[in-house]
Amino acid sequence: MTPTPEQDFESVKAQLGREPRGRWEVARRCACGKPQVLQTEPRLDDGTPFPTLWWLSCRKLSSAIGGLESGGWMAELNRRLVEDPEFHAALRRSTEDLVARRNELDTLGPTVHPGGGPDRVKCLHAHVAHYLATGDNPAGAEALQQLGWQDPARPCV
């Protein structure tokens, strides 16, 4: 059974601990049926550019990704970007696709991935959200693999 927009709003509000800003829709649901990734409009209602196209809303996954970030695992990804031309090229293509998709909604120009790509990974949350929404982000895929992530059957909220 598909949740109503009101139910999704309340779930996202509980996940974020505040009301979500701007316009958004659920891009991917967790195995428990709650929103996991939101696709946001490129600008907030006041015209301010929003920092990302896909936003990770799941508390459990956000917490797990935060553990990777605080544990210094991004340094490994950044080393790989320098040492592995195929990994770097894959992240570049993924980043270019994200920018093109966002610019189809509202042209914000040739900016980089909100998570830092393609030359540096600075926010794994953004890369994981991108991967979960599209299946195309090598840094996000690597993070989920590193975690051995399985969507929880019980909601995070």
N, C-alpha and C positions, 0 to 999 in steps of 0.2 A: 504494500500500500504506500503510495507516494505521499509524503508529508505536504501539508499546505504551506503556502508562503509564510503564513503567520507562525506556524510551528518551526519552520526553518529559521525565521528571524529570532525566535526565542531561543532556539538551540545555539545559534551563532552568538547571540548576546551572552548566553551562559558560558560558551567556550572562551570568548574574548574577555569576559568580565566587564563588558561595557557594550553600549549600542554600536553596531558596525556603522562606519561612515560611508557615505557615497552610495552609489547604486551597484548592486552585485547580484550574482546568481550562483547557484551551486554548480561547480564544475565537476566535482567528484564526491561521491559518498563513501564513507567508511563501510566495512562489512556490517557494522551495527545499524546502518541506515542514516546516521547523522551526517551533516555536512563535514567534509574533510578538507576540501579545497574550494575556495570561492574564486570566481572570475569577477574582477572588478572593472568598472568603467575607468578609462585612463585619467579622468579628471573628477575631482570632488565637485559638489554642487556649486561651490563658489569659483570654480575654474582652476583651482590649484591642481597641478599634476599629482596623481596618486602614485606612490612609489613602486607599485608592481601590478602586473596583470593578474597573476594568480597568487592567492593568499592562503597559507596553511592555517586552518582554523582548529583542527583537532588538538585538544590539550595533550593527550598522551603522546602523540607523534611529535608535537612541538617540543615537549619536554625531553624526549629521547634525542631529538636533533640538537637541542641546547646542550645536552651532555657531550655530544661529539664536538661541538664548537668549543665548549669550555675545556675539553680534554686535549685540545690542540690538533685534532685530526685534520683540520683544514690545511695545515702546513703540508701534510702529505699530498693532498690534492693539488696544492699550488706547486709543489715539487714536480708532480706528475705533469702539470701543464707545461713546465719548462723542459722536462726530459722526454716526454712522450708526444711526438708531433701528431700522431693519430688521435690521441685523447684531446689535445688542444684544438685540432681541426674539427672534431665532433662537437666540442663545446662552442666553438665559433659558429658553426652551422646552426646549432640549437639556439644560440643567442640571436643570430640574424633572423631566424624564424619567429622568435618571440617579439622582436622589435617590429617585424612586418605585420604580425597579427595585431599587435597593439595599435600600430599606425593605421590599420584598416578601420579601427573604431574611432580613432582621433589622432591625427598626426602630431606627434610630439617631437619628431626629428630623430636623427640617428644616434640615439643614446645607447648605452650598454645595458646589459642584464642588471636588474635591480639587486641581484645577488653577487654582482661583481664581475661576471664573465664578460668576454671570453678569456681574458688574460690573467684573471685573479678571482679566486673564490673568497668572498667575504661574508656571505650569508647563506648558509646551507638551507635554511627554511625556504628561501625563495627558489633555490634550485630544486628542492624536493617537491614543492608545490608545482613547479613547472613540469617536472617529470610525471607526477601523478595526473596532471591535467592532460598531458599530451603524449606521454610515453617516450619523450625525446628530450633528455637532458642527462648527459653522462655523469655529471657531478651529483645530481639528485639520485640517479640509479645507484651510484657507488655508495652514497650515504645510506640508502635503504638496505643495500647488501651488507654493508659494514655492521648495521644494526641487527641484521637478520629479521627485519621488520615483518610482522604479520598483523594485519588489521585486527583490532580487538572485536570480539563478538558482543561485548557490553559497551554501551555508550560512555564517553569520557565525561559527559554531563548528564 
